[in-house]
Amino acid sequence: MINIAAAGTCRLGSRIVNRMGYGAMQLAGPHAFGPPKDRAEAIAVLREAVASGVNHIDTCDYYGPHVVNEIIREALHPYPPELTIVTKVGARRGKDASWLPAQSPAELTAAVHDNLRNLSLDVIDGVNLRAMGAPDGMGKAEGSIAGQFIALAKLREQGLIRHLGISNATSAQIAEARGIAEIVCVQNFYNIVHREDDAMVDSLARDGIAYVPFFPLGGFSPLQSDALSSIAREIGATPMQTALAWLLKRSPNILLIPGTSSRAHLRENLAAAELQLPDDVVARLNAMNG
């Protein structure tokens, strides 16, 4: 049995969660759109993750849309009391699988209610506002998020949300959100080679706020991928395990949410919790930045 507790725990608001969590995005079809190829396997992945000690699941009702949350409900409801489910709002899917902004107070409110209904919950442990950022909706871009965050803060005051967070956000947007309501996590693109958030990770750690990186292997050049693969072979691990272990080593406030639709791949990812990186390996991985 994989000991994911070896990676330690981290506070997520009022909850204490294992640092090795699970991201549910890949339980939908290609590009997180439509139904999965194998729904039974998707259900089995979720059940094995929780049985292995995962108590932090990241999801979103626009994965599918609706599909992933319905699968989570089918697989895990009634939920174990120790399970923390965190979702995102701020986008919607076009009929062509495009990612479109849905940032008005009415759209955010509807999205929270969609999550509650499809997960069969009365209150959601955490809701992240997804700042849409750049024109493609992916990269970060400055701009006020006050109106959106005020809308979510009101829903928290109504008892529909326990904790708030922000995703795809700049430092200025995080500061603006914190001026409106307490945030417990920031979810941004970050990995060994994509480290623009280095100072942010450290600042949030000092303030007791969790940092949840996505795309642990995203944005690698071919040379960087080759270098990571070479190091992984030397230590008897996969590139993904090595990238995840580096993130765990990077800062104690980092929570991981690797995703997969395969039980075999799930076991590989979870095993990164037990992987200890020697100091010389960490130094070589650090040197891959840039």
C-alpha positions as CSV (number, residue, x, y, z in Angstrom):
1,M,0.0,0.0,0.0
2,I,1.3,3.4,-1.0
3,N,2.0,5.6,2.0
4,I,0.8,9.0,0.8
5,A,1.1,10.3,4.4
6,A,4.8,10.3,3.8
7,A,4.3,13.6,1.9
8,G,2.9,15.2,5.0
9,T,-0.2,17.4,5.5
10,C,-1.2,21.0,5.0
11,R,-3.9,23.3,6.3
12,L,-6.6,24.2,3.8
13,G,-8.7,26.7,5.8
14,S,-10.3,24.7,8.6
15,R,-9.3,21.4,7.1
16,I,-6.1,19.4,7.3
17,V,-5.5,17.5,4.1
18,N,-2.8,15.2,2.8
19,R,-0.4,17.1,0.5
20,M,-0.9,14.4,-2.2
21,G,-4.4,15.0,-3.6
22,Y,-6.2,14.3,-6.8
23,G,-7.4,16.4,-9.7
24,A,-10.5,15.2,-11.4
25,M,-10.2,17.0,-14.7
26,Q,-9.2,13.9,-16.7
27,L,-12.3,12.0,-15.7
28,A,-14.2,13.7,-18.5
29,G,-13.6,13.1,-22.2
30,P,-10.8,14.6,-24.3
31,H,-10.0,18.2,-23.4
32,A,-12.2,17.8,-20.3
33,F,-15.3,17.7,-22.6
34,G,-18.0,15.1,-22.9
35,P,-18.2,11.7,-21.2
36,P,-15.2,9.5,-20.4
37,K,-14.3,6.6,-22.6
38,D,-14.6,4.3,-19.6
39,R,-17.0,5.5,-16.9
40,A,-16.5,2.4,-14.7
41,E,-12.8,3.0,-14.7
42,A,-13.3,6.7,-13.8
43,I,-15.4,5.6,-10.8
44,A,-12.8,3.0,-9.8
45,V,-10.0,5.6,-9.9
46,L,-11.9,7.9,-7.5
47,R,-12.6,5.1,-5.1
48,E,-9.0,3.8,-5.1
49,A,-7.7,7.4,-4.6
50,V,-9.8,7.8,-1.5
51,A,-9.0,4.3,-0.3
52,S,-5.3,5.2,-0.7
53,G,-5.6,8.2,1.6
54,V,-6.4,11.0,-0.8
55,N,-8.7,13.5,1.1
56,H,-8.4,16.5,-1.2
57,I,-10.1,16.3,-4.6
58,D,-10.0,19.2,-7.0
59,T,-12.9,19.4,-9.5
60,C,-15.1,21.8,-11.5
61,D,-18.6,21.7,-12.9
62,Y,-17.4,22.9,-16.3
63,Y,-15.4,19.7,-16.7
64,G,-17.7,17.9,-19.0
65,P,-19.6,20.1,-18.3
66,H,-21.3,18.5,-15.3
67,V,-19.9,15.1,-16.1
68,V,-17.0,15.0,-13.6
69,N,-19.1,16.1,-10.7
70,E,-21.7,13.6,-11.5
71,I,-19.1,10.8,-11.6
72,I,-17.6,12.0,-8.2
73,R,-21.1,11.8,-6.7
74,E,-21.8,8.4,-8.1
75,A,-18.4,7.1,-6.9
76,L,-18.1,8.6,-3.5
77,H,-21.4,9.9,-2.1
78,P,-22.1,9.9,0.8
79,Y,-18.7,11.4,1.2
80,P,-16.3,10.4,4.0
81,P,-16.2,13.2,6.6
82,E,-12.5,13.7,6.1
83,L,-12.8,14.3,2.3
84,T,-12.4,17.9,1.2
85,I,-13.8,18.8,-2.3
86,V,-12.7,22.0,-3.9
87,T,-14.2,23.4,-7.1
88,K,-13.7,26.3,-9.5
89,V,-16.1,28.8,-11.0
90,G,-15.7,31.6,-13.6
91,A,-15.8,29.8,-16.9
92,R,-18.2,27.8,-19.1
93,R,-17.9,25.5,-22.0
94,G,-18.9,26.3,-25.6
95,K,-20.5,23.7,-27.8
96,D,-17.1,23.3,-29.5
97,A,-15.4,22.6,-26.2
98,S,-14.0,26.1,-26.0
99,W,-13.4,27.8,-22.6
100,L,-15.5,30.9,-22.2
101,P,-15.6,33.5,-19.4
102,A,-18.6,33.3,-17.0
103,Q,-17.7,36.0,-14.5
104,S,-20.9,37.9,-13.8
105,P,-22.3,37.6,-10.3
106,A,-25.3,35.8,-11.7
107,E,-23.1,33.3,-13.6
108,L,-20.9,32.7,-10.5
109,T,-24.0,32.2,-8.3
110,A,-25.5,29.7,-10.9
111,A,-22.1,27.9,-11.1
112,V,-22.0,27.4,-7.3
113,H,-25.5,26.0,-7.3
114,D,-24.6,23.7,-10.2
115,N,-21.7,22.3,-8.2
116,L,-23.9,21.9,-5.1
117,R,-26.6,20.0,-7.1
118,N,-24.3,17.8,-9.2
119,L,-22.1,16.9,-6.2
120,S,-25.1,16.5,-4.0
121,L,-23.8,18.8,-1.3
122,D,-25.4,21.4,0.9
123,V,-22.1,23.3,1.3
124,I,-18.9,23.2,-0.8
125,D,-15.6,23.0,1.2
126,G,-13.8,25.3,-1.2
127,V,-14.5,27.4,-4.3
128,N,-11.8,29.0,-6.4
129,L,-12.5,32.0,-8.6
130,R,-10.9,31.2,-12.0
131,A,-9.5,34.5,-13.3
132,M,-9.7,34.2,-17.1
133,G,-6.7,36.4,-17.6
134,A,-5.3,36.5,-21.2
135,P,-7.6,36.5,-24.3
136,D,-7.2,32.7,-24.5
137,G,-8.4,32.3,-21.0
138,M,-5.3,30.5,-19.9
139,G,-2.4,32.9,-19.1
140,K,-2.6,35.3,-16.3
141,A,-3.4,39.0,-16.9
142,E,-4.0,41.9,-14.6
143,G,-7.4,43.2,-14.0
144,S,-9.8,43.7,-11.1
145,I,-11.6,40.7,-9.7
146,A,-13.4,42.6,-7.0
147,G,-16.9,42.2,-8.4
148,Q,-16.5,38.5,-8.8
149,F,-14.9,37.9,-5.4
150,I,-17.6,40.0,-3.6
151,A,-20.2,37.8,-5.2
152,L,-18.5,34.6,-3.9
153,A,-18.0,36.2,-0.5
154,K,-21.7,36.7,-0.3
155,L,-22.4,33.1,-1.1
156,R,-20.0,32.1,1.7
157,E,-21.8,34.4,4.1
158,Q,-25.0,32.5,3.1
159,G,-23.4,29.2,4.2
160,L,-23.1,27.7,0.7
161,I,-19.2,27.8,0.7
162,R,-16.8,27.1,3.5
163,H,-13.6,28.6,2.0
164,L,-12.6,30.7,-0.9
165,G,-9.6,30.6,-3.1
166,I,-8.4,32.0,-6.5
167,S,-6.9,30.4,-9.6
168,N,-4.8,31.7,-12.5
169,A,-4.2,34.9,-10.5
170,T,-1.6,37.6,-10.3
171,S,-0.1,38.9,-7.0
172,A,-2.2,42.0,-7.3
173,Q,-5.4,40.0,-7.8
174,I,-4.6,37.9,-4.8
175,A,-4.1,41.0,-2.7
176,E,-7.4,42.4,-3.9
177,A,-9.2,39.2,-3.1
178,R,-7.7,39.1,0.4
179,G,-8.9,42.6,1.0
180,I,-12.5,41.3,0.4
181,A,-12.5,38.0,2.2
182,E,-10.1,35.4,3.6
183,I,-8.6,33.0,1.0
184,V,-7.2,29.6,1.8
185,C,-5.5,28.6,-1.5
186,V,-4.1,29.9,-4.7
187,Q,-4.1,27.6,-7.7
188,N,-1.7,28.6,-10.5
189,F,0.5,27.1,-13.3
190,Y,3.8,26.2,-11.7
191,N,6.4,23.5,-12.0
192,I,10.2,22.8,-12.2
193,V,10.7,25.0,-15.3
194,H,7.7,27.3,-15.1
195,R,8.6,29.2,-11.9
196,E,7.3,32.8,-12.3
197,D,5.4,32.3,-9.0
198,D,8.5,31.5,-6.9
199,A,8.2,34.6,-4.7
200,M,4.4,34.1,-4.5
201,V,4.8,30.5,-3.2
202,D,7.1,31.7,-0.4
203,S,4.9,34.7,0.5
204,L,1.8,32.5,0.7
205,A,3.7,30.0,2.8
206,R,4.5,32.7,5.3
207,D,0.9,33.6,5.5
208,G,-0.3,30.0,5.9
209,I,-2.1,29.9,2.5
210,A,-1.9,26.8,0.4
211,Y,-0.4,26.9,-3.1
212,V,-1.9,24.3,-5.5
213,P,0.1,24.0,-8.8
214,F,-1.4,22.7,-11.9
215,F,0.3,21.2,-15.1
216,P,3.4,19.7,-13.3
217,L,4.9,18.8,-16.7
218,G,3.5,21.7,-18.7
219,G,5.6,24.2,-20.7
220,F,8.7,22.0,-20.9
221,S,11.0,22.4,-24.0
222,P,12.2,19.2,-25.6
223,L,15.6,19.7,-24.0
224,Q,14.1,20.2,-20.6
225,S,11.9,17.1,-21.0
226,D,15.0,15.1,-21.9
227,A,16.9,16.4,-18.9
228,L,14.0,15.5,-16.6
229,S,13.7,12.0,-18.1
230,S,17.4,11.4,-17.7
231,I,17.3,12.4,-14.0
232,A,14.2,10.3,-13.4
233,R,15.9,7.2,-14.9
234,E,18.9,7.7,-12.6
235,I,16.7,7.6,-9.5
236,G,14.4,4.9,-10.7
237,A,11.3,7.0,-11.1
238,T,9.1,8.4,-13.8
239,P,9.4,12.0,-15.0
240,M,5.9,12.7,-13.5
241,Q,7.0,11.2,-10.1
242,T,10.2,13.3,-10.2
243,A,8.3,16.5,-11.0
244,L,5.7,15.8,-8.2
245,A,8.4,15.0,-5.7
246,W,10.3,18.2,-6.5
247,L,7.1,20.2,-5.9
248,L,6.6,18.5,-2.5
249,K,10.2,19.4,-1.7
250,R,9.8,23.0,-2.9
251,S,7.6,24.3,-0.1
252,P,5.5,22.8,2.7
253,N,2.4,24.8,1.6
254,I,2.3,23.1,-1.8
255,L,-0.7,20.8,-2.3
256,L,-0.6,18.4,-5.3
257,I,-3.6,17.5,-7.5
258,P,-2.2,15.2,-10.2
259,G,-5.0,13.8,-12.4
260,T,-5.5,10.6,-14.3
261,S,-8.3,8.4,-15.6
262,S,-6.3,5.2,-15.0
263,R,-5.8,3.3,-11.8
264,A,-2.3,2.2,-12.8
265,H,-1.3,5.8,-13.5
266,L,-3.0,6.9,-10.2
267,R,-0.7,4.5,-8.3
268,E,2.4,5.8,-10.1
269,N,1.4,9.4,-9.2
270,L,0.6,8.6,-5.6
271,A,4.0,6.8,-5.2
272,A,5.7,10.2,-5.6
273,A,4.7,10.9,-2.0
274,E,7.3,8.4,-0.9
275,L,10.1,9.5,-3.3
276,Q,13.0,11.2,-1.5
277,L,15.1,13.4,-3.8
278,P,18.8,13.6,-2.9
279,D,20.2,17.1,-2.5
280,D,22.3,16.8,-5.7
281,V,19.2,15.8,-7.7
282,V,17.2,18.7,-6.3
283,A,20.1,21.0,-7.3
284,R,20.1,19.7,-10.9
285,L,16.3,20.0,-11.1
286,N,16.5,23.6,-9.8
287,A,19.0,24.4,-12.5
288,M,16.4,23.4,-15.1
289,N,14.5,26.6,-14.4
290,G,14.8,28.9,-17.4
